[in-house]
């Protein structure tokens, strides 16, 4: 038996850049590795059964915290007088840019939020709660996950949790008195 979660969005899947993490017996992994590589080019055996799921939770934690931090940084720059478009452009050209930031970051520009979210607040909050629970069970602090989760809670409180989770930008925008 193997666990093999996929890391990626519809964008990365369409680009053929999905990442698959596998947990379980190395011999079983060797048998299915060619099939997994036909789904996504980046296939990694993580360790024992269950470890791939644990890794997926850790990756989702980093992804959500990264995008929440992006929203916070753009709101800060905008509050200081930098146009939102310029701030997004500068972030996407900087050393902090990442693939997920590249295709999700522009969602915060006027008129760019997709009608159908790639991952709404509720879905991403499920992932944050998994990370918070894993951290609690393992005795491993995850304070950035807790902070990002609270920003997702704020989206829920404002009734915008049906949107893509980068709508957290709207929370920062409102808190900074820009809406």
C-alpha positions as CSV (number, residue, x, y, z in Angstrom):
1,X,0.0,0.0,0.0
2,X,1.2,3.5,-0.9
3,X,-0.1,7.0,-0.2
4,X,0.6,9.4,-3.1
5,X,-0.8,12.9,-2.8
6,X,-0.3,15.3,-5.6
7,X,0.9,18.9,-5.1
8,X,-0.3,21.3,-7.8
9,X,-3.2,23.2,-9.0
10,X,-5.1,23.1,-12.3
11,X,-2.5,25.4,-13.7
12,X,0.5,23.2,-12.8
13,X,-1.4,20.0,-13.8
14,X,-2.1,21.6,-17.2
15,X,1.6,22.6,-17.5
16,X,2.6,19.0,-16.7
17,X,4.4,20.2,-13.6
18,X,2.5,18.3,-10.9
19,X,4.6,17.0,-8.0
20,X,3.7,13.6,-6.5
21,X,5.0,12.5,-3.1
22,X,4.8,8.8,-2.2
23,X,4.9,7.1,1.1
24,X,5.1,3.3,1.6
25,X,7.2,0.3,0.8
26,X,10.1,1.2,-1.6
27,X,9.5,-2.0,-3.6
28,X,5.9,-1.1,-4.2
29,X,7.0,2.4,-5.1
30,X,9.4,1.1,-7.7
31,X,6.6,-0.8,-9.4
32,X,4.3,2.2,-9.7
33,X,6.9,4.9,-10.2
34,X,6.6,4.8,-14.1
35,X,2.8,5.3,-13.9
36,X,3.2,8.2,-11.4
37,X,5.8,9.8,-13.7
38,X,3.2,9.8,-16.5
39,X,1.0,11.9,-14.3
40,X,3.7,14.3,-13.1
41,X,7.4,14.6,-13.7
42,X,8.4,15.2,-10.1
43,X,7.9,12.0,-8.1
44,X,9.6,11.6,-4.7
45,X,9.5,8.7,-2.3
46,X,9.2,10.4,1.0
47,X,9.4,7.4,3.4
48,X,7.0,5.1,5.2
49,X,3.3,5.0,4.6
50,X,1.7,8.2,5.8
51,X,4.8,10.4,5.4
52,X,3.7,11.6,2.0
53,X,0.5,12.9,3.4
54,X,2.4,14.6,6.2
55,X,4.7,16.2,3.6
56,X,1.7,17.4,1.6
57,X,0.3,19.1,4.7
58,X,3.7,20.8,5.2
59,X,3.8,22.0,1.6
60,X,0.2,23.3,1.8
61,X,1.1,25.2,5.0
62,X,4.0,26.9,3.2
63,X,1.9,27.7,0.1
64,X,-0.9,29.3,2.1
65,X,1.5,31.2,4.4
66,X,3.4,32.4,1.3
67,X,0.3,33.7,-0.4
68,X,-1.0,35.4,2.8
69,X,2.4,37.1,3.2
70,X,2.2,38.2,-0.4
71,X,-1.2,39.8,0.2
72,X,0.1,41.5,3.3
73,X,3.2,42.8,1.6
74,X,1.2,44.2,-1.4
75,X,-1.3,45.9,1.0
76,X,1.5,47.4,2.9
77,X,3.2,48.8,-0.2
78,X,-0.2,50.1,-1.5
79,X,-0.9,51.8,1.8
80,X,2.4,53.6,1.5
81,X,1.6,54.9,-2.0
82,X,2.8,52.3,-4.4
83,X,0.2,51.3,-6.9
84,X,-1.2,47.8,-6.4
85,X,-0.2,46.9,-10.0
86,X,3.4,48.1,-9.5
87,X,3.6,46.2,-6.2
88,X,2.4,43.0,-7.7
89,X,4.8,43.4,-10.7
90,X,7.7,44.1,-8.4
91,X,6.9,41.1,-6.1
92,X,6.7,38.8,-9.1
93,X,10.0,40.0,-10.5
94,X,11.8,39.7,-7.1
95,X,13.6,37.0,-5.3
96,X,10.4,36.0,-3.4
97,X,8.5,35.1,-6.6
98,X,7.4,31.5,-6.9
99,X,5.3,29.6,-9.4
100,X,2.1,29.8,-7.2
101,X,2.7,33.5,-6.6
102,X,3.1,33.9,-10.4
103,X,-0.3,32.6,-11.3
104,X,-2.3,33.5,-8.1
105,X,-0.7,36.9,-7.3
106,X,-2.4,38.8,-10.2
107,X,-5.8,37.7,-8.8
108,X,-5.7,40.6,-6.4
109,X,-5.6,43.1,-9.2
110,X,-9.0,44.8,-10.1
111,X,-11.2,42.4,-12.1
112,X,-8.7,39.5,-12.0
113,X,-10.4,37.3,-9.2
114,X,-11.6,34.2,-11.0
115,X,-15.4,33.5,-10.9
116,X,-14.7,29.9,-10.0
117,X,-11.9,29.8,-7.4
118,X,-8.9,27.5,-7.9
119,X,-9.0,26.9,-4.1
120,X,-11.5,28.8,-2.0
121,X,-11.0,29.9,1.6
122,X,-12.8,26.9,3.0
123,X,-10.6,24.4,1.2
124,X,-7.4,26.2,2.2
125,X,-8.6,26.5,5.8
126,X,-9.1,22.8,5.9
127,X,-5.5,22.4,5.0
128,X,-4.4,24.9,7.7
129,X,-6.4,23.0,10.3
130,X,-4.7,19.8,9.3
131,X,-1.3,21.6,9.7
132,X,-2.3,23.0,13.1
133,X,-3.5,19.6,14.2
134,X,-0.3,17.9,13.0
135,X,1.8,20.5,14.8
136,X,-0.2,20.0,18.0
137,X,0.1,16.2,17.8
138,X,3.8,16.3,17.1
139,X,4.6,19.1,19.5
140,X,6.0,21.2,16.7
141,X,5.1,24.9,16.7
142,X,3.4,26.3,13.7
143,X,2.8,30.0,14.6
144,X,2.7,31.2,11.0
145,X,0.1,28.6,10.2
146,X,-2.0,29.9,13.1
147,X,-1.7,33.5,11.9
148,X,-2.6,32.6,8.3
149,X,-5.5,30.6,9.5
150,X,-6.8,33.7,11.4
151,X,-6.7,35.7,8.2
152,X,-8.8,32.9,6.5
153,X,-11.2,33.2,9.5
154,X,-11.4,36.9,8.8
155,X,-12.4,36.1,5.2
156,X,-15.1,33.8,6.6
157,X,-16.3,36.5,8.9
158,X,-16.6,39.0,6.0
159,X,-18.6,36.5,3.9
160,X,-15.9,36.2,1.2
161,X,-14.9,32.6,1.9
162,X,-16.4,31.4,-1.3
163,X,-13.7,33.2,-3.3
164,X,-10.1,32.1,-4.1
165,X,-8.1,32.3,-0.8
166,X,-6.0,35.2,-2.1
167,X,-9.1,37.2,-1.2
168,X,-7.3,37.6,2.1
169,X,-5.9,40.7,0.4
170,X,-9.3,42.2,0.8
171,X,-9.1,41.7,4.6
172,X,-5.7,43.5,4.7
173,X,-7.0,46.2,2.4
174,X,-10.0,46.8,4.7
175,X,-7.9,46.6,7.9
176,X,-5.6,49.3,6.5
177,X,-8.6,51.5,5.8
178,X,-8.2,51.4,2.1
179,X,-11.8,50.1,1.3
